[in-house]
Amino acid sequence: MGQIRIIAGQWRSRRISVAQRPGLRPTSDRARETLFNWLNTWLPWGWEEVDVLDAYAGSGALGLEAASRGAASVTLVESDPAAALGIDQSLRLLKAPPSVRLLRGRFLDHRQLPGSPFALVFLDPPFGLNLMRPSLHAVVTQTRPGALVYVESEACWPLDLPEAEQTDWEVLRAAKTGRSFQTLLQRR
């Protein structure tokens, strides 16, 4: 079992365990730091007003980082039983409040998630399963106008989306770290 650390907020420097699962790629400290710097620039609300969805939570690092910074609520969705167990253990270790909740199951199988409409979504589905397009479509129905969506993918934006679907989103920032592309989108 590996570990990652939370980089800022009330749980700063706390380490959480990460299950060793095929395809699980916890977002690195460097990529998370870049992402949260972007969010500090682009997030139009204070953290206490932000309901967060971590749609493919994996290790829970992104959602827990947002919770550590004071997000109003965080919903973590994870389908892999071992990864979900790791998140559950992290929630207990951190003594996370009830506003930080784990839902087991596939993101695409949930119709209406607690906490929606979300102001911030982390969308980092497993690579190679063609989940990005249906996930972005599902996110549109669960976010408020102006919501920010962080996409971590194996290809750069626009991810082979039809032009009509690209118009739902404005690209605010983009970067590449290792084998993954990071894009910060805003819902129009």
Buried (B, 14 or more C-beta within 10 A) or exposed (E): EEEBBBBBBEBEEBEBBBBEBEEBBBBBEEBBBBBBEBBEEEBEBEBEEBBBBBBBBBBBBBBBBBBBBEBBBBBBBBBBEEBBBBBBBBBEEBEBEEBBBBBBEBBBEBEEBEBBBBBBBBBBBBBEEEBBEEBBEBBBEBBEEEBBBBBBBEEEBEBEBEEEBBEBBEEBBBBEBEEBBBBBBBBE
